[in-house]
């Protein structure tokens, strides 16, 4: 498979755990944990492509890192590569049979591909598997969102009760809700994320997206501005330009209607 997919780690055995990748001349030695930590930092900044690369590099060091397998599939979903995400999730589950988080990635991919029956069945299996995690419950919430919003809210609350759940889990819930065109569900979680991490650009950016989806252009503009102040090279720059262009277009359209009564 060409492109990024040919480089993803799925073919080696679980016992192949070479500790490091040979660095280039002058480059410090980095371990799997370093790449995993960097991948997670990139994910929390909304930088999905480089995060995918770092998850893959982590697996190049240590193929027993389930968190990196999960992250790799999640990044494909974030990048809109849902068919590939489902395929790599299936392959990862062949290596780690019965793992609840990897099963959740498969449920997530099926949900995004609108294979709802399979998504529900896989989500059931992920929740029933040993252990628990915020991600399993977030996926469960997204799977339930269209059919039973009340049950989805219960799942999201359960996700946030997991140990270690914080601002980024709220961002993830907000983004899942936006993906499913449920901005009213997203706004509470995006607002909470901003309250927990007001100095981080990404919660402000997501709040801006939610506000924009709700038609609150002025509030969205302010949120994007705040995100841009914190991180001038972040995604809010493009969002602000797009919002400003749309706002100008809407004003011209309103003026046309007033003048010509159409």
C-alpha positions as CSV (number, residue, x, y, z in Angstrom):
1,X,0.0,0.0,0.0
2,X,1.4,3.4,-1.0
3,X,1.9,6.5,1.1
4,X,1.7,6.6,4.8
5,X,0.0,3.2,5.1
6,X,3.0,1.3,3.8
7,X,5.0,2.6,6.8
8,X,2.6,1.6,9.6
9,X,3.7,-1.1,11.9
10,X,1.6,-4.3,11.8
11,X,3.7,-7.1,10.5
12,X,6.2,-7.9,13.1
13,X,5.8,-10.3,16.0
14,X,5.0,-9.2,19.5
15,X,8.3,-10.6,20.6
16,X,10.3,-8.2,18.3
17,X,11.0,-5.4,20.7
18,X,14.2,-3.8,19.5
19,X,14.8,-0.9,22.0
20,X,15.9,1.9,19.8
21,X,16.0,3.0,16.2
22,X,19.5,3.9,15.0
23,X,19.8,7.7,15.0
24,X,21.3,9.8,12.3
25,X,24.7,11.3,12.9
26,X,24.4,13.9,15.6
27,X,20.8,13.0,16.5
28,X,20.3,11.9,20.1
29,X,19.1,8.3,20.8
30,X,15.4,8.2,21.4
31,X,13.4,5.4,22.9
32,X,9.9,4.1,22.3
33,X,8.6,6.0,25.3
34,X,10.1,9.2,23.9
35,X,8.3,8.8,20.6
36,X,5.0,7.8,22.4
37,X,5.2,10.9,24.7
38,X,5.9,13.2,21.7
39,X,3.0,11.6,19.7
40,X,0.6,12.3,22.6
41,X,1.8,15.9,22.9
42,X,1.3,16.4,19.1
43,X,-2.2,14.8,19.4
44,X,-3.1,17.2,22.2
45,X,-2.1,20.0,19.9
46,X,-4.3,18.8,17.0
47,X,-1.2,17.9,14.9
48,X,-2.5,14.5,13.6
49,X,-0.1,13.8,10.8
50,X,3.1,14.2,12.8
51,X,1.4,12.4,15.7
52,X,0.8,9.4,13.5
53,X,4.4,9.4,12.4
54,X,5.6,9.4,16.0
55,X,3.2,6.6,17.1
56,X,4.6,4.6,14.2
57,X,8.1,5.3,15.2
58,X,7.3,4.2,18.8
59,X,6.1,0.9,17.4
60,X,9.3,0.7,15.4
61,X,11.0,0.5,18.7
62,X,8.6,-1.5,20.8
63,X,5.7,-3.4,19.1
64,X,4.2,-4.3,22.5
65,X,3.1,-0.7,23.1
66,X,-0.7,-1.1,22.9
67,X,-1.1,2.7,23.5
68,X,0.9,3.3,20.3
69,X,-1.2,0.9,18.3
70,X,-4.3,2.6,19.6
71,X,-2.9,6.0,18.8
72,X,-1.9,5.0,15.3
73,X,-5.4,3.9,14.5
74,X,-7.0,7.0,16.1
75,X,-4.8,9.3,14.1
76,X,-6.0,7.6,10.9
77,X,-9.5,8.4,12.0
78,X,-8.6,12.0,12.8
79,X,-7.1,12.3,9.3
80,X,-10.3,10.9,7.8
81,X,-8.7,7.7,6.6
82,X,-11.5,5.6,8.1
83,X,-11.2,2.5,5.8
84,X,-7.5,2.3,6.5
85,X,-8.2,2.8,10.3
86,X,-10.5,-0.1,10.3
87,X,-8.1,-2.3,8.5
88,X,-5.1,-1.5,10.7
89,X,-7.3,-1.8,13.8
90,X,-8.3,-5.3,12.7
91,X,-4.6,-6.2,12.1
92,X,-3.6,-4.8,15.5
93,X,-6.4,-6.9,17.2
94,X,-4.9,-10.0,15.6
95,X,-1.8,-9.3,17.6
96,X,-3.5,-8.4,20.8
97,X,-6.7,-10.4,20.8
98,X,-9.4,-9.3,23.2
99,X,-7.8,-5.9,24.0
100,X,-10.6,-3.5,24.8
101,X,-9.0,-0.3,23.6
102,X,-8.0,-1.8,20.3
103,X,-11.5,-3.2,19.9
104,X,-12.8,0.3,20.6
105,X,-10.8,1.6,17.6
106,X,-12.5,-0.8,15.4
107,X,-15.9,0.2,16.7
108,X,-14.9,3.8,16.1
109,X,-13.9,3.2,12.5
110,X,-17.1,1.3,11.8
111,X,-19.1,4.2,13.3
112,X,-17.4,6.7,11.1
113,X,-18.0,4.4,8.1
114,X,-21.7,4.2,9.1
115,X,-21.5,0.5,9.7
116,X,-23.7,1.0,12.8
117,X,-24.6,-2.6,13.6
118,X,-20.9,-3.6,13.6
119,X,-20.0,-0.5,15.6
120,X,-22.5,-1.4,18.3
121,X,-21.3,-5.0,18.5
122,X,-17.6,-4.0,18.7
123,X,-18.4,-1.3,21.2
124,X,-20.2,-3.9,23.4
125,X,-17.1,-6.2,23.1
126,X,-14.7,-3.3,24.1
127,X,-16.8,-2.4,27.2
128,X,-17.0,-6.1,28.2
129,X,-13.2,-6.7,27.8
130,X,-11.0,-6.6,30.9
131,X,-10.1,-3.2,32.1
132,X,-11.6,0.1,31.3
133,X,-10.7,3.4,29.8
134,X,-12.0,6.8,28.9
135,X,-11.6,6.1,25.2
136,X,-13.8,3.0,25.3
137,X,-16.6,5.0,26.8
138,X,-16.1,8.0,24.5
139,X,-16.5,5.7,21.5
140,X,-19.5,4.1,23.1
141,X,-21.0,7.6,23.5
142,X,-20.4,8.5,19.8
143,X,-21.9,5.2,18.7
144,X,-25.0,6.0,20.8
145,X,-25.2,9.7,20.0
146,X,-27.5,9.6,16.9
147,X,-30.0,7.0,18.4
148,X,-30.0,7.8,22.1
149,X,-28.5,11.1,23.1
150,X,-29.3,10.5,26.8
151,X,-27.5,7.2,26.8
152,X,-24.6,8.9,25.0
153,X,-24.4,11.6,27.7
154,X,-24.2,8.8,30.3
155,X,-21.3,7.2,28.4
156,X,-19.5,10.5,28.2
157,X,-19.9,11.1,31.9
158,X,-18.6,7.6,32.5
159,X,-15.6,8.4,30.3
160,X,-14.9,11.4,32.4
161,X,-15.0,9.4,35.6
162,X,-12.1,7.3,34.5
163,X,-8.8,7.8,36.4
164,X,-6.7,10.5,34.6
165,X,-9.6,11.9,32.5
166,X,-9.1,15.6,32.1
167,X,-9.3,18.5,29.6
168,X,-8.3,16.5,26.6
169,X,-11.0,13.8,27.1
170,X,-13.5,16.7,27.1
171,X,-11.9,18.0,23.9
172,X,-12.2,14.5,22.4
173,X,-15.9,14.3,23.4
174,X,-16.6,17.7,21.9
175,X,-14.9,16.7,18.6
176,X,-16.8,13.4,18.4
177,X,-20.0,15.3,19.0
178,X,-19.2,17.8,16.3
179,X,-18.3,15.0,13.9
180,X,-21.8,13.6,14.5
181,X,-23.3,17.1,14.0
182,X,-24.3,17.5,17.6
183,X,-22.8,20.9,18.6
184,X,-25.2,21.3,21.5
185,X,-23.7,18.2,23.1
186,X,-20.2,19.5,22.3
187,X,-20.5,22.9,23.8
188,X,-20.6,21.8,27.4
189,X,-17.5,19.7,27.1
190,X,-15.5,22.2,25.1
191,X,-16.3,24.9,27.7
192,X,-15.2,22.6,30.5
193,X,-11.9,21.9,28.6
194,X,-11.2,25.6,28.3
195,X,-11.9,26.0,32.0
196,X,-9.4,23.3,32.9
197,X,-6.7,24.4,30.5
198,X,-7.2,28.1,29.7
199,X,-3.6,28.6,28.8
200,X,-3.6,25.9,26.1
201,X,-4.5,26.9,22.5
202,X,-6.3,23.8,21.4
203,X,-9.4,23.9,23.8
204,X,-10.0,27.4,22.7
205,X,-9.8,26.4,19.0
206,X,-12.3,23.5,19.6
207,X,-14.6,25.8,21.5
208,X,-14.5,28.2,18.5
209,X,-15.4,25.3,16.2
210,X,-18.4,24.4,18.4
211,X,-19.5,28.0,18.6
212,X,-19.2,28.4,14.9
213,X,-21.3,25.2,14.4
214,X,-24.0,26.8,16.6
215,X,-24.0,29.9,14.5
216,X,-22.3,32.0,17.3
217,X,-19.9,33.7,15.0
218,X,-18.9,36.5,17.3
219,X,-18.1,34.1,20.2
220,X,-16.3,31.8,17.8
221,X,-14.2,34.7,16.6
222,X,-13.2,35.6,20.1
223,X,-12.3,32.0,20.9
224,X,-10.2,31.7,17.8
225,X,-8.5,35.0,18.6
226,X,-7.6,33.7,22.1
227,X,-6.3,30.4,20.6
228,X,-4.2,32.4,18.2
229,X,-2.7,34.6,20.9
230,X,-1.6,31.5,22.7
231,X,-0.2,29.7,19.7
232,X,0.3,32.1,16.7
233,X,1.0,29.2,14.3
234,X,-1.9,27.0,15.4
235,X,-5.0,26.0,13.5
236,X,-6.9,29.1,14.6
237,X,-5.2,31.2,12.0
238,X,-6.9,29.4,9.1
239,X,-10.2,29.2,11.0
240,X,-10.2,32.9,11.6
241,X,-9.6,33.7,8.0
242,X,-12.4,31.3,6.9
243,X,-14.8,32.8,9.5
244,X,-14.0,36.3,8.5
245,X,-14.5,35.5,4.8
246,X,-17.8,33.8,5.6
247,X,-18.9,36.7,7.8
248,X,-18.2,39.1,5.0
249,X,-20.1,37.0,2.5
250,X,-23.0,36.7,4.9
251,X,-23.1,40.5,5.3
252,X,-23.1,41.1,1.6
253,X,-25.9,38.6,1.2
254,X,-27.9,40.3,3.9
255,X,-27.3,43.7,2.2
256,X,-28.4,42.2,-1.2
257,X,-31.6,40.9,0.4
258,X,-32.4,44.2,2.0
259,X,-31.9,46.1,-1.2
260,X,-33.7,43.8,-3.6
261,X,-36.1,42.1,-1.2
262,X,-35.1,38.5,-2.2
